[in-house]
Amino acid sequence: MNVFIPVTTIEGYEYLLEFSSFNNIYTPKNVDIEIVDITLKLVKGNYQVNNAGTLSLISFIVSDFMESNDVILYFYCDVKDIKRRNNAISPQKYRSLLFSKIFEKELNHNKNADSYVNKIIILKDTHDDEHYIHLISKSKNEAQINTIILELNKLNK
């Protein structure tokens, strides 16, 4: 699967939202649902400052994609620095919290928040840095998400 959706903000920034098949050596063999990686790439613009409307638009596109496809969405929070109010937390944690809140708001707005699960995995590397991964899918796929989480958590030991 490769789906590309262009997104243009009111500020003139151009992004490309990419949904692509995700195959990883850590994916358990007994997971029989497609895992899809989501990537947001800045195509035009030097510095990203996004307002709530832009973030809502992106969340709507993700929500619409999830409604139309029975997949597990894999979202890795980028390590690049980001302008944020709370500099006491890492850019990854900030993106994770922000993404969760915006996606939750979109689901609540559409009155289908109970239809989805958004599980967060925090992996630590050898330098004790935290890496945030989200696995999102319809609630009926929660057992398969939990299987993936068990496999990924083996990397933390």
Residue pairs with C-beta under 8 A, 6 or more apart in sequence:
1 19
1 20
1 21
1 34
1 36
1 71
2 18
2 19
2 20
2 21
3 18
3 19
3 20
3 65
4 16
4 17
4 18
4 19
5 16
5 17
5 18
5 19
5 61
6 14
6 15
6 16
6 17
6 43
7 14
7 15
7 16
7 17
7 54
7 57
7 58
7 61
8 14
8 15
9 15
9 50
9 51
9 53
9 54
9 57
10 51
10 53
10 54
11 45
11 49
11 50
11 51
11 54
12 44
12 45
13 42
13 44
13 45
13 48
13 50
13 54
14 42
14 43
14 44
14 45
15 40
15 41
15 42
15 43
15 58
16 40
16 41
16 43
17 38
17 39
17 40
17 58
17 61
17 62
18 37
18 38
18 39
18 40
18 41
19 36
19 37
19 38
19 65
19 73
20 36
20 37
20 39
21 34
21 35
21 36
21 37
22 35
22 36
22 37
22 74
23 35
24 35
26 148
26 151
26 152
26 155
27 35
27 148
27 151
28 147
28 148
28 150
28 151
30 147
31 72
31 144
31 147
31 148
32 144
33 70
33 71
33 72
33 137
33 141
33 144
34 71
34 72
35 71
35 72
35 73
35 74
35 148
36 69
36 71
36 72
36 73
36 74
37 74
37 75
37 76
38 62
38 73
38 74
38 75
40 58
42 48
48 82
48 83
49 83
55 98
55 102
56 102
56 105
56 106
58 102
59 102
59 103
59 105
59 106
60 106
62 73
62 103
62 106
63 103
63 106
63 107
63 110
65 73
66 73
66 116
66 136
66 137
66 138
67 112
70 137
70 138
70 141
71 137
72 135
72 136
72 137
72 141
72 144
72 145
72 148
73 134
73 135
73 136
73 137
74 133
74 134
74 135
75 99
75 133
75 134
75 135
75 136
76 131
76 132
76 133
77 91
77 92
77 93
77 95
77 96
77 99
77 131
77 132
77 133
77 134
78 91
78 92
78 95
79 91
79 92
79 131
80 91
81 91
82 91
82 94
82 95
84 91
84 94
86 94
89 97
90 129
90 130
92 130
92 131
92 132
93 130
93 132
95 132
96 120
96 132
96 134
99 134
100 118
100 120
100 134
103 118
103 136
104 113
104 118
107 113
107 115
107 116
114 139
115 138
115 139
116 136
116 137
116 138
116 139
117 135
117 136
117 137
117 138
117 139
117 141
117 142
117 145
118 134
118 135
118 136
119 134
119 135
119 136
119 142
119 145
119 146
119 149
120 132
120 133
120 134
121 132
121 133
121 134
121 135
121 149
121 152
121 153
122 130
122 131
122 132
122 133
123 130
123 131
123 133
123 152
123 153
123 155
123 156
124 130
124 131
124 156
125 131
133 152
135 145
135 148
135 149
137 144
137 145
